[in-house]
Amino acid sequence: MNQRAVIVASLIGTVLAAFVGLVLATHWDLLLAGEGVLSWGLPLSFTLLPTAFVLLTFFILRKNVYRPTKVLSRDIRALLESPKTDAELALPRRHALEDLPEAVAALAGGLRAARREIRSAMASATAQIDEQKTWLEVILQGLDEGVLVCSRNHQMLLFNQSVVSILGTPEAVGLGRPLFAVIPKAPIEHTLERLERRFEEGAAFKDLSDSFVCANIAGNRLLQGRMALIPDPKGQTSAYLITLVDISADVDTIASVDTVRRAVTVDLRETIGNLRAAAEVVEAHPQMSEELRQRFHAVLRDESEQASDKLEALAQYFRGHALGRYPMADILSVDLLESVNRRLSQDGDPRLIPVGQPLWLMADSLTMVRALECLLRTLAAHTSAASFEVEALLGDRRVYLDFYWRGKGVSNAQLSTWLEMSCGEELGNQSLRDVFERHGLELWSQRRGEGDHCFLRLPMIAPKRMQFATDEGQLPPRPEFYDFGLMREHAGDASLAATPLNELSYVVFDCEMTGLDPVGGDEIISIAGVRMVKGRVLSGETFECIINPGKPIPPASIRFHGITDDQVVGKPSIAEVLPQFRTFVGDSVMVAHNAAFDMKFLSMKEKQTGVVFDNPVLDTLLLSVMLEDDGEDHSLDGLIERYGISIEGRHTALGDAIGTAQLLVRLLERAQSRGFTTFGEVMKRSNMAAELRQRERTIAHANGNSGSGA
């Protein structure tokens, strides 16, 4: 018998039971005339019978009609209220709804298919825009200059990777983040004021850009900036563009040149003056005594030696300082040598064999390739070597290029002769000496060990970049994000409660701990966060750090998150990490699943670290309770399965943070579709949900205790 037949039979039984009860009620006097058990048993039985049928019918209806309908309603609402949800409906296995669940599932499938078609059509319609955006991203990434576009209220709207490296504070750079968290306010406002005054005075067709100099917010880098206004079609300044170049090294070079210039014009001038005066006295008085003449000769000798020493010291100090004015760039040694090899192979001349690990060095690649080609052809003709091994070695201040061969050696006198050779018409007949002096290097050669092993050394200039940056020291590739809608400032001074949900910036975070008891001494061992702006999870703007808890990690905890004692050795302490995470969070709304648990661990560290997280906090668990019944599964696992969200790295801080951020997108979509458009409305309703949830837990706990006591 199917479920529908059971329900029909139950309803018929209920009607019959009610009819029997009615008959008994009208003939009650006849039953009272009976004796014994019959006099009270029959009325009791016929009274309980309708009640039993009613209760049975209720439970059957609840199980086969009410509960399946509720599950269908829940999933349909989630599908309607969150356009990004593509999860299948959870169809009830046992029900009395005939083909209604299958029909609803078919309708939901049609809705999902229609949404996919709409998304596909939108993607096709915006393909050209996406292509242009890709071009812009490639151009921005290829620039050494840092590029920032900021709204008129000084929020970052666009940035490239170079600006992150130049500013040196990756945790503070991001879409919608305040500009003045990375650059001091005064030079920006001063330059912007000048440009806007020029613009207001009718300079629409004049240069709407100007340069400025500033430091980064840490004060350890000097930056050359240029600002340009971005007017909107209405003739108002909606945003401005900033380009930045790190000129710290150039300033150091200028300071060094000034030091040399002062030494030449002051110190050497005095020495040369003494030499000249002594020489003039000796020349003017040929009849002076021998003793006096010897004294003047001693003065000439001493002053000459001092002048020579000062010149040598200046030469050593000055060598390489003026190179910043000559166009050079960082180049990998193996790339430089490969270019030389291609030039040499055209005429079957000697071959270079790179050995060892490639290193970065600084050079003008074009002139250095031509100079090395000229030098090596001459070296091969002199030594009859068919190949040269080349190794890049890291010195204290230089990167050495050592050329090894077996055969005839080269004297320093021979090298001096070669330096006068022309490098050819391609370099304007510059000599090797001209090229090498501009690169600040001096050739030298000698035998290596015993026998016919020789080498020639070129001490190249060290690059600006680090030679061996560890993975932890490298910045992760950050895609570019744009939202020029942020150019429109919020009208008025609206409070946080009245701020629309889609205008807020969120940082969704998660922590992994040694255990579940913050008061009892458990510690945070991993913290991660991801930023979310305008309904988009910015997977390129993340924070992740493993923390040394200063205590062993329990095996039960390791089974959950997989972080072992070996992995935390050498990692920073919580006191080092929390200030960085606080900078990353900024003034964003903090979001977590079961947020009170994570916030408790953070608040326990306020006294130790001095870091206070007083940001507004949103809890995805309470948001889910607000949107659905408390009886549903509101765990993170249950929700991501229900909304069709996939998480890479489940039970890692970053994986859970990104998964929670994707869940937040769905929940906020549903909340706004129900009319909760501001942060205050959501907080009020979610707090009500929290109070109801706590009250139900308290009542259930009290009932449980009373039952056990009884």
VOGU-3710 file (C-alpha; in Angstrom, 3 decimals, decimal comma):
1> mnqravivas> 0,000/0,000/0,000  1,456/3,391/-0,961  1,656/6,437/1,301  -1,388/8,079/-0,239  -3,542/4,992/0,443  -2,370/4,955/4,042  -3,383/8,586/4,475  -6,797/7,959/2,843  -7,378/4,921/5,060  -6,384/6,942/8,127
11> ligtvlaafv> -8,794/9,719/7,218  -11,636/7,202/6,625  -10,862/5,557/9,953  -10,937/8,930/11,654  -14,347/9,731/10,122  -15,732/6,325/11,168  -14,323/6,751/14,650  -15,943/10,141/14,892  -19,259/8,685/13,651  -19,105/5,898/16,220
21> glvlathwdl> -18,355/8,432/18,913  -21,384/10,465/17,867  -23,645/7,410/17,972  -22,382/6,488/21,408  -22,952/9,991/22,635  -26,610/9,871/21,560  -27,203/6,446/23,204  -25,216/6,948/26,353  -28,173/6,070/28,593  -28,385/2,593/27,094
31> llagegvlsw> -24,749/1,889/27,843  -25,176/3,053/31,410  -27,776/0,311/31,921  -25,056/-2,340/31,455  -23,245/-4,022/34,314  -19,611/-4,767/35,185  -16,794/-3,860/32,892  -19,133/-3,168/30,027  -20,686/-0,290/31,931  -17,475/1,753/31,873
41> glplsftllp> -15,153/-0,060/29,439  -17,145/0,475/26,297  -17,553/4,263/26,765  -13,840/4,592/27,524  -12,834/2,565/24,492  -15,118/4,439/22,158  -13,876/7,738/23,580  -10,179/6,905/23,084  -10,639/5,384/19,666  -11,316/8,656/17,780
51> tafvlltffi> -8,420/10,308/19,641  -6,029/7,543/18,621  -7,145/7,791/15,004  -6,676/11,583/15,043  -3,156/11,308/16,481  -2,186/8,596/14,028  -3,472/10,677/11,128  -1,528/13,702/12,379  1,780/11,828/12,553  1,240/10,262/9,140
61> lrknvyrptk> 0,415/13,643/7,618  3,423/15,247/9,315  5,831/12,613/8,051  4,504/12,225/4,526  3,120/15,675/3,703  4,276/18,433/6,036  7,976/17,522/6,342  8,572/16,784/2,610  6,764/20,008/1,723  8,956/21,958/4,164
71> vlsrdirall> 12,176/20,523/2,683  11,018/21,376/-0,839  10,050/24,873/0,249  13,443/25,432/1,913  15,435/24,400/-1,158  13,165/26,328/-3,543  13,606/29,496/-1,476  17,379/29,058/-1,469  17,336/28,588/-5,233  15,153/31,647/-5,822
81> espktdaela> 16,910/33,967/-3,382  20,484/33,134/-4,404  21,020/33,277/-8,185  24,471/31,711/-7,842  23,141/28,564/-6,125  23,126/25,591/-8,517  22,724/22,756/-6,010  20,145/20,070/-6,732  16,952/19,964/-4,677  16,939/17,458/-1,809
91> lprrhaledl> 13,881/15,400/-2,862  12,162/13,465/-0,022  12,476/9,696/-0,314  9,070/8,914/1,254  6,105/11,190/0,698  2,455/11,363/-0,290  2,837/14,215/-2,762  2,671/11,977/-5,845  4,694/13,605/-8,664  4,849/17,076/-7,091
101> peavaalagg> 8,551/16,764/-5,967  9,602/15,555/-9,410  7,666/18,377/-11,063  9,258/20,922/-8,728  12,707/19,426/-9,430  12,061/19,709/-13,159  10,976/23,323/-12,711  14,129/24,040/-10,662  16,236/22,384/-13,343  14,608/24,603/-15,945
111> lraarreirs> 15,331/27,652/-13,802  18,977/26,665/-13,425  19,250/26,041/-17,155  17,682/29,438/-17,895  20,121/31,095/-15,514  23,018/29,347/-17,183  21,809/30,556/-20,576  21,537/34,093/-19,235  25,032/33,902/-17,777  26,341/32,530/-21,068
121> amasataqid> 24,666/35,325/-22,995  26,098/37,920/-20,613  29,551/36,386/-20,965  29,308/36,543/-24,750  28,063/40,122/-24,647  30,987/41,213/-22,474  33,693/39,197/-24,254  35,138/42,281/-25,922  35,262/44,155/-22,614  36,998/41,208/-20,977
131> eqktwlevil> 39,544/41,121/-23,788  40,306/44,811/-23,330  40,538/44,264/-19,587  43,063/41,477/-20,189  45,118/43,818/-22,353  45,041/46,417/-19,593  46,108/43,841/-16,990  49,048/42,701/-19,139  50,112/46,306/-19,687  49,858/47,096/-15,981
141> qgldegvlvc> 51,765/43,992/-14,949  54,538/44,808/-17,419  55,149/48,245/-15,944  57,974/48,754/-13,468  56,189/51,863/-12,226  53,541/51,404/-9,604  50,058/52,354/-10,811  47,165/53,358/-8,541  43,716/54,666/-9,417  41,874/56,168/-6,462
151> srnhqmllfn> 38,389/57,550/-5,958  37,863/61,127/-4,879  37,433/59,905/-1,297  40,873/58,275/-1,577  39,885/54,609/-1,942  41,957/52,331/-4,171  40,082/51,297/-7,307  42,896/49,777/-9,352  46,479/48,756/-8,687  49,201/46,669/-10,257
161> qsvvsilgtp> 51,749/44,319/-8,711  54,569/46,849/-8,954  52,859/49,254/-6,586  52,553/46,473/-4,006  56,306/45,863/-4,190  57,183/49,562/-4,177  55,032/50,445/-1,156  56,260/47,415/0,804  52,939/46,852/2,646  51,012/44,173/0,722
171> eavglgrplf> 48,558/43,645/3,581  47,353/47,267/3,265  46,921/47,388/-0,542  43,575/46,276/-1,919  40,388/47,218/-3,708  38,449/49,756/-1,671  41,231/50,140/0,889  42,209/53,670/2,044  45,137/55,216/0,174  46,417/56,972/3,266
181> avipkapieh> 47,148/53,630/4,899  50,132/53,310/2,520  51,037/56,908/1,563  51,060/60,001/3,807  48,090/62,299/3,354  49,826/65,690/3,010  51,604/65,346/-0,406  48,542/63,685/-1,987  46,065/66,316/-0,812  48,440/69,152/-1,698
191> tlerlerrfe> 48,976/67,882/-5,256  45,281/67,090/-5,719  44,317/70,569/-4,541  46,663/72,186/-7,078  45,342/70,065/-9,945  41,681/70,615/-9,069  42,231/74,363/-8,809  43,837/74,269/-12,248  40,899/72,227/-13,536  38,300/74,597/-12,062
201> egaafkdlsd> 40,051/77,571/-13,642  39,233/76,174/-17,057  42,345/74,193/-17,758  40,401/71,386/-19,399  42,802/71,268/-22,331  45,924/71,884/-20,299  48,098/69,392/-18,508  46,040/67,925/-15,653  49,015/66,150/-14,111  51,743/67,115/-11,695
211> sfvcaniagn> 54,641/65,424/-9,913  55,370/65,115/-6,223  57,819/63,409/-3,880  56,763/61,454/-0,811  57,757/58,543/1,385  55,857/55,328/1,946  53,917/55,059/5,180  56,789/53,208/6,885  59,150/56,036/5,963  61,877/53,724/4,657
221> rllqgrmali> 61,459/54,431/0,932  61,476/57,690/-1,011  59,028/57,755/-3,913  58,727/59,931/-7,012  55,058/60,248/-7,865  52,943/61,761/-10,606  49,237/62,464/-10,267  46,692/62,989/-13,041  42,999/63,849/-12,696  40,307/61,597/-14,181
231> pdpkgqtsay> 37,268/63,794/-14,962  33,839/62,259/-15,547  31,468/63,173/-18,419  29,822/65,803/-16,196  33,088/67,681/-15,833  33,682/66,670/-12,226  36,759/64,995/-10,800  35,656/61,437/-10,080  39,062/59,860/-9,535  42,774/60,363/-9,968
241> litlvdisad> 45,717/58,334/-11,245  49,031/58,007/-9,421  52,242/56,489/-10,759  55,073/55,760/-8,331  58,788/55,033/-8,720  61,144/54,113/-5,898  63,958/56,680/-6,045  65,663/55,710/-2,796  68,686/54,311/-4,638  68,900/57,392/-6,873
251> vdtiasvdtv> 68,901/59,645/-3,840  71,699/57,576/-2,321  73,659/57,901/-5,559  73,181/61,673/-5,638  74,270/61,913/-2,002  77,381/59,852/-2,804  78,232/62,041/-5,786  77,820/65,125/-3,602  80,204/63,580/-1,094  82,792/63,016/-3,808
261> rravtvdlre> 82,293/66,514/-5,169  82,808/68,056/-1,741  85,953/65,967/-1,287  87,333/67,101/-4,636  86,478/70,773/-4,189  87,506/71,062/-0,513  90,003/68,411/0,565  91,975/68,089/-2,672  91,875/71,826/-3,304  93,748/72,420/-0,040
271> tignlraaae> 96,335/69,743/-0,822  96,897/71,003/-4,361  97,159/74,552/-3,026  99,924/73,452/-0,652  101,744/71,688/-3,495  101,485/74,727/-5,734  102,663/77,127/-3,022  105,690/74,944/-2,171  106,619/74,558/-5,841  106,355/78,327/-6,421
281> vveahpqmse> 108,574/79,075/-3,402  111,277/76,632/-4,597  111,137/78,081/-8,104  111,234/81,709/-6,873  114,194/81,149/-4,555  116,877/79,116/-6,388  119,527/80,346/-3,936  117,802/79,024/-0,786  119,834/76,853/1,541  119,994/73,132/1,023
291> elrqrfhavl> 118,364/72,501/4,382  115,379/74,714/3,520  115,128/73,206/0,058  114,959/69,729/1,598  112,108/70,884/3,810  110,156/72,119/0,805  110,871/68,874/-1,025  109,524/66,985/1,968  106,375/69,122/1,837  105,999/68,391/-1,881
301> rdeseqasdk> 106,483/64,679/-1,270  104,067/64,472/1,659  101,377/66,524/-0,012  101,741/64,498/-3,220  101,346/61,248/-1,301  98,275/62,627/0,480  96,779/63,739/-2,822  97,467/60,310/-4,312  95,896/58,521/-1,349  92,842/60,764/-1,411
311> lealaqyfrg> 92,385/60,236/-5,137  92,631/56,463/-4,751  90,176/56,486/-1,857  87,765/58,621/-3,893  88,144/56,337/-6,892  87,291/53,299/-4,764  84,386/55,089/-3,134  83,079/56,616/-6,334  83,336/53,504/-8,467  79,806/52,531/-9,503
321> halgrypmad> 77,974/55,430/-7,811  77,306/57,357/-10,992  76,074/54,271/-12,822  72,488/54,985/-11,962  72,544/57,728/-14,572  73,551/55,222/-17,269  70,621/53,077/-18,481  70,926/49,629/-16,927  68,603/46,885/-15,805  68,675/43,614/-13,917
331> ilsvdllesv> 69,452/40,632/-16,135  69,974/36,965/-15,369  73,536/35,810/-16,064  72,405/32,809/-18,110  70,303/35,103/-20,362  73,261/37,415/-20,947  75,542/34,490/-21,798  72,967/32,929/-24,109  72,801/36,195/-26,061  76,597/36,203/-26,357
341> nrrlsqdgdp> 76,541/32,559/-27,475  74,119/33,367/-30,279  76,446/36,122/-31,517  79,521/33,874/-31,344  77,848/30,931/-33,086  77,291/32,923/-36,266  80,945/32,517/-37,258  81,714/29,227/-35,538  83,685/30,972/-32,819  84,154/29,646/-29,271
351> rlipvgqplw> 81,195/28,453/-27,262  80,276/29,506/-23,719  79,259/26,741/-21,307  77,376/28,127/-18,252  78,006/26,208/-15,035  76,733/26,679/-11,509  73,630/28,548/-10,457  72,476/31,571/-12,511  72,608/34,919/-10,695  71,103/38,313/-11,300
361> lmadsltmvr> 73,414/41,157/-12,249  72,974/44,731/-13,506  74,087/45,759/-16,974  73,177/47,453/-20,201  72,439/44,199/-21,962  73,029/45,414/-25,526  76,444/47,010/-24,970  77,615/44,244/-22,633  76,737/41,511/-25,155  78,666/43,310/-27,904
371> alecllrtla> 81,642/43,977/-25,583  81,800/40,357/-24,383  81,601/39,138/-27,971  84,575/41,324/-28,921  86,556/40,301/-25,825  85,916/36,559/-26,224  86,811/36,502/-29,919  90,122/38,130/-29,034  90,618/35,787/-26,054  89,919/32,714/-28,193
381> ahtsaasfev> 92,393/33,847/-30,859  95,048/34,434/-28,196  94,547/31,184/-26,249  93,290/28,875/-29,057  90,514/27,713/-26,682  87,433/26,274/-28,402  85,112/26,765/-25,411  84,931/28,626/-22,113  83,135/27,583/-18,968  81,389/30,544/-17,335
391> eallgdrrvy> 80,284/30,656/-13,716  78,457/33,428/-11,848  79,672/33,850/-8,262  78,222/36,053/-5,537  80,741/38,416/-3,927  80,332/40,899/-1,086  79,355/43,799/-3,333  79,673/42,405/-6,853  78,572/39,468/-8,956  81,645/37,867/-10,544
401> ldfywrgkgv> 81,522/36,386/-14,045  84,452/33,965/-14,245  85,534/32,580/-17,649  87,608/29,356/-17,382  89,736/27,679/-20,026  92,759/25,410/-20,404  95,740/26,750/-22,277  97,712/29,919/-22,601  97,227/32,592/-19,960  96,703/36,340/-20,376
411> snaqlstwle> 98,872/38,982/-18,739  97,555/42,213/-17,288  99,576/44,122/-19,862  97,827/42,178/-22,616  94,443/42,961/-21,069  95,278/46,671/-21,006  96,021/46,516/-24,730  92,738/44,739/-25,481  90,763/47,364/-23,577  91,609/49,901/-26,268
421> mscgeelgnq> 89,964/47,782/-28,996  86,819/49,087/-30,675  83,559/47,205/-30,073  82,383/47,967/-33,601  80,077/50,373/-35,351  76,998/49,046/-33,547  78,278/50,753/-30,398  79,594/53,835/-32,163  83,163/52,447/-32,124  83,313/52,655/-28,352
431> slrdvferhg> 86,299/50,871/-26,851  86,094/47,986/-24,412  87,453/50,341/-21,774  84,554/52,774/-22,350  81,950/50,018/-21,933  83,597/48,413/-18,916  84,178/51,728/-17,150  80,510/52,601/-17,562  79,746/49,265/-15,936  82,227/49,991/-13,164
441> lelwsqrrge> 84,302/46,850/-13,703  87,992/46,109/-14,094  89,228/42,973/-15,862  91,810/40,758/-14,290  93,167/37,335/-15,159  95,364/34,680/-13,562  96,113/30,979/-13,533  93,981/28,750/-11,364  95,894/26,159/-9,415  98,609/24,195/-11,161
451> gdhcflrlpm> 98,957/23,407/-14,827  97,307/25,238/-17,715  94,027/26,163/-16,009  93,315/29,906/-16,359  90,402/32,229/-15,744  89,312/35,788/-16,520  87,118/37,628/-13,994  84,575/40,403/-14,626  83,255/41,922/-11,369  79,726/42,957/-12,456
461> iapkrmqfat> 77,406/45,324/-10,587  75,017/43,640/-8,134  71,308/43,938/-9,016  68,638/45,807/-7,081  66,561/42,684/-6,600  67,253/39,886/-4,118  69,208/36,986/-5,564  67,507/34,207/-3,628  64,081/35,280/-2,385  62,406/32,496/-0,445
471> degqlpprpe> 58,828/31,538/-1,192  57,746/33,247/1,997  59,522/36,430/0,973  57,988/36,567/-2,478  54,736/38,347/-3,035  52,016/36,076/-4,399  50,747/36,948/-7,854  47,862/39,325/-7,329  45,327/39,771/-10,087  44,118/43,286/-10,790
481> fydfglmreh> 40,594/44,230/-9,694  38,610/47,198/-10,809  35,302/48,634/-9,639  34,905/52,160/-10,884  31,453/52,254/-9,287  33,309/53,028/-6,076  34,063/56,451/-7,525  30,587/57,523/-6,492  30,834/58,651/-2,892  28,161/57,772/-0,389
491> agdaslaatp> 25,638/60,550/-0,022  25,789/62,240/3,367  27,335/60,859/6,536  25,280/57,684/6,898  26,004/55,542/9,944  27,181/51,967/9,682  23,689/50,661/10,417  22,268/52,496/7,405  25,071/51,454/5,037  23,874/49,156/2,215
501> lnelsyvvfd> 25,252/45,629/2,425  26,801/45,796/-1,038  28,700/48,982/-0,152  30,602/47,431/2,745  34,041/45,864/2,662  34,308/42,484/4,407  37,223/40,391/5,623  36,157/36,766/6,042  38,571/34,946/8,330  39,143/31,640/10,074
511> cemtgldpvg> 41,526/30,329/12,724  42,920/26,915/13,544  43,768/26,239/17,184  45,508/23,715/19,395  42,122/23,000/21,005  38,708/24,395/21,826  39,378/26,099/25,171  40,821/29,628/24,871  40,488/30,268/28,595  42,188/26,980/29,407
521> gdeiisiagv> 45,321/27,839/27,414  44,638/26,709/23,848  46,393/28,832/21,235  45,901/29,959/17,638  48,265/28,131/15,267  46,963/29,419/11,938  44,998/32,478/10,864  43,827/33,433/7,390  41,495/35,923/5,779  40,169/36,949/2,390
531> rmvkgrvlsg> 38,661/40,264/1,373  35,213/40,620/-0,183  34,052/43,820/-1,905  30,874/44,519/-3,884  29,771/40,904/-3,655  33,063/39,565/-5,051  35,507/37,345/-3,212  38,952/38,769/-3,989  40,934/35,549/-3,948  44,093/37,518/-4,774
541> etfeciinpg> 43,810/39,628/-1,609  44,422/37,113/1,138  46,303/36,828/4,410  47,629/33,498/5,684  50,146/32,731/8,396  51,106/29,723/10,509  51,895/30,661/14,114  54,192/29,059/16,645  51,945/28,481/19,692  54,875/27,970/22,052
551> kpippasirf> 53,468/24,623/23,200  53,017/21,108/21,768  50,058/20,574/19,449  47,766/17,751/20,685  47,433/14,745/18,329  43,638/15,087/18,352  43,990/18,620/17,017  46,549/17,553/14,386  44,091/14,993/13,012  41,654/17,833/12,420
561> hgitddqvvg> 43,780/20,543/10,753  46,994/18,647/9,864  49,437/21,199/11,361  52,252/19,456/13,225  54,881/20,625/15,702  57,542/20,476/12,972  55,553/22,852/10,780  55,424/25,593/13,415  59,147/25,525/14,238  60,666/28,877/13,297
571> kpsiaevlpq> 57,283/30,444/12,593  56,397/33,854/14,100  54,577/34,210/17,398  51,038/35,505/17,812  52,489/38,850/18,960  54,196/39,243/15,561  51,285/38,065/13,417  48,271/39,850/14,931  49,492/43,410/14,139  49,935/42,369/10,496
581> frtfvgdsvm> 46,494/40,772/10,420  45,000/43,893/12,037  46,465/45,990/9,218  45,017/43,581/6,658  41,561/43,815/8,257  41,597/47,622/8,443  38,102/48,993/9,089  36,302/46,179/7,242  33,452/44,143/8,672  34,885/40,917/10,081
591> vahnaafdmk> 33,017/37,740/9,114  33,390/34,156/10,339  31,265/31,047/10,778  30,425/30,780/14,464  32,324/34,046/14,813  32,075/34,282/18,597  34,432/31,300/18,919  37,205/32,837/16,779  36,718/36,318/18,266  37,143/34,884/21,762
601> flsmkekqtg> 40,615/33,615/20,865  41,517/37,023/19,390  40,214/38,946/22,406  42,262/36,739/24,735  45,414/38,131/23,066  44,562/41,833/23,439  46,624/42,306/26,592  49,631/40,379/25,282  49,778/41,964/21,812  48,081/45,321/22,316
611> vvfdnpvldt> 45,964/44,570/19,232  42,228/45,203/19,555  39,715/44,063/16,929  36,829/46,469/17,492  35,396/46,030/13,995  31,736/45,150/13,437  31,343/41,366/13,226  28,965/39,301/11,112  28,329/35,594/11,697  27,372/33,388/8,728
621> lllsvmledd> 25,914/30,815/11,114  23,453/33,371/12,504  22,735/34,673/9,017  21,752/31,153/7,994  19,539/30,775/11,091  17,902/34,109/10,220  17,075/32,898/6,705  16,088/29,311/7,545  14,636/27,398/10,470  16,880/26,649/13,410
631> gedhsldgli> 16,129/22,960/12,919  18,134/22,857/9,697  21,805/21,905/9,532  23,707/25,198/9,934  27,205/23,741/10,185  29,724/24,925/7,608  29,832/21,447/6,057  26,046/21,323/5,826  25,743/24,797/4,312  28,447/24,442/1,669
641> erygisiegr> 26,871/21,162/0,583  23,391/22,707/0,479  24,585/25,710/-1,568  26,772/23,676/-3,915  30,040/25,315/-2,794  33,338/23,497/-3,277  36,224/24,211/-0,882  39,843/23,450/-1,646  41,776/22,878/1,548  38,899/22,142/3,919
651> htalgdaigt> 39,974/22,466/7,577  42,789/24,839/6,646  42,356/28,418/7,761  42,564/29,875/4,239  40,424/27,157/2,641  37,667/27,595/5,227  37,883/31,399/4,978  37,410/31,334/1,192  34,572/28,802/1,505  32,883/30,962/4,142
661> aqllvrller> 33,277/34,019/1,908  31,533/32,204/-0,946  28,787/31,222/1,494  28,475/34,865/2,608  27,835/35,904/-0,999  24,877/33,474/-1,191  23,471/34,463/2,189  23,645/38,207/1,499  21,912/37,664/-1,846  19,092/35,887/-0,056
671> aqsrgfttfg> 18,892/38,529/2,670  18,656/41,362/0,147  16,002/39,523/-1,863  13,904/39,460/1,328  14,262/43,198/1,784  17,174/43,312/4,274  19,337/45,789/2,402  21,300/47,542/5,159  23,834/46,308/7,651  21,685/47,418/10,575
681> evmkrsnmaa> 18,677/45,393/9,409  20,748/42,240/9,030  22,443/42,702/12,406  19,113/43,258/14,130  17,509/40,167/12,615  20,573/37,967/13,090  20,832/39,076/16,736  17,170/38,161/17,195  17,942/34,784/15,652  20,870/34,414/18,060
691> elrqrertia> 18,676/35,241/21,062  15,981/32,780/19,960  18,605/30,111/19,329  20,141/30,679/22,777  16,710/30,656/24,431  15,788/27,358/22,784  19,122/25,850/23,858  18,536/27,059/27,432  15,000/25,648/27,568  16,142/22,335/26,089
701> hangnsgsga> 18,977/22,153/28,610  16,615/22,935/31,493  14,110/20,313/30,363  16,872/17,795/30,050  18,060/18,494/33,580  14,543/18,311/35,008  13,907/15,064/33,214  17,093/13,505/34,526  16,300/14,718/38,020  12,899/13,109/37,911
//
